Amino acid sequence: MSCKNCQSELEENYEFCYACGGKVVTKRITIKSLVGEFMERYLSYDNKFFNTFKTLFTAPEQVINGYIEGIRGKYVDPFTYLIIALSISGFQIYLIKKGFLGFDLDKVYDAQPKEKAPFNMNVFMTNFLDYINIITILSIPLLAFLAKLTMWKNKKFNFAEHNVVLAYSYSHFTIFGTIFTLFGLISTTFFIITSSISFFIMLAYMIYVVQRVFNFNAIELIKKVFLYILFLILFYIIIIIFGIIVGILIKISYR
């Protein structure tokens, strides 16, 4: 018998290939085997995703600091975790926009008639949701830069390692937030409430991660949080001003 992956010769009783580590498959695929493989790979207690998700709640420093220090086999790496988070979030957004979850997103932003409103929130949010994954990926390096700027005296992490911290924490909240906001699909009012609450939960979780990863005392933590928020506000003001200037220049060019 030979391995179907690398063609190495195997004994008949081998369950895994000694050369490439591939599983020896001798039986045909059935519904039972597909379900069993899914349960074993994604829902078993010792799989990487479950361990990563659980530990990022109980001890995020073990996952984040562990990855930075070289522990790569125990947990899902940060960027795979980010892809999983964006996939879950994107799938939920798709179902909401298509109305498959019994929720009409248009009703949330219909305060103004479309033909009279100078700024249509419905159109804006629809376009925003279409590009949310791209916006998230691009925002992580920017937020990591602000984190590095906030902790410029703290040499524990470099810029790349701050990206790891942001990727793990942001991805974890996205997965949890997607599950949490499902309760908001009960009604439009519940959606607005859960969306508002989720922002404060995200802020609290980010502060929790920073404290566990950097082991700041209370005074240091408060200082870093306020400084980061200040940098974040200044950053968005600059972006808004830049957007206004670009809009004015475009408008002038078309006259």
Sequence and secondary structure as in RCSB ss.txt:
>XXXX:A:sequence
MSCKNCQSELEENYEFCYACGGKVVTKRITIKSLVGEFMERYLSYDNKFFNTFKTLFTAPEQVINGYIEGIRGKY
VDPFTYLIIALSISGFQIYLIKKGFLGFDLDKVYDAQPKEKAPFNMNVFMTNFLDYINIITILSIPLLAFLAKLT
MWKNKKFNFAEHNVVLAYSYSHFTIFGTIFTLFGLISTTFFIITSSISFFIMLAYMIYVVQRVFNFNAIELIKKV
FLYILFLILFYIIIIIFGIIVGILIKISYR
>XXXX:A:secstr
 B TTT  B  TT SB TTT  B   S   HHHHHHHHIIIIISTTSHHHHHHHHHHH HHHHHHHHHHT  SSS
  HHHHHHHHHHHHHHHHHHHHHTTTS  GGGGG SS TTT SS HHHHHHHHHHTHHHHHHHHHHHHHHHHHHH
TTT  SS HHHHHHHHHHHHHHHHHHHHHHHGGGGG HHHHHHHHHHHHHHHHHHHHHHHHHHH   HHHHHHHH
HHHHHHHHHHHHHHHHHHHHHHHHHHHHT 
